Amino acid sequence: MKLYVGNLPYSTRDEELREMFAEFGTVASAKVIMDNQTGRSRGFGFVEFDDAAQAQAAIAAMNGREVGGRALAVNEARAQGTGGERR
């Protein structure tokens, strides 16, 4: 199960994201999304667990947790293109 992790501190890197979620189980992948032009973090990323129960535990524990002065937003990732309406 893939999780969206929003409101990350801009200094967060892939390995730090992986470490944040490792307490809940085996993290299959962890990726902080970077801006292609500036090379800086965009403030969100994705964490993937093979086990859905571990992913649900991570959502329950990490959503709203403060990291670097910012409250994380953690939920199940939606497939690309299923977000809000574009204007």
Buried (B, 14 or more C-beta within 10 A) or exposed (E): BBBBBBBBEEEBBBEBBBEBBEEBBEBBEBBBEBEEEEEEBBBBBBBBBEEEEBBBBBBEEBBEEEBEEBEBBBEEBEEEEEEEEEE
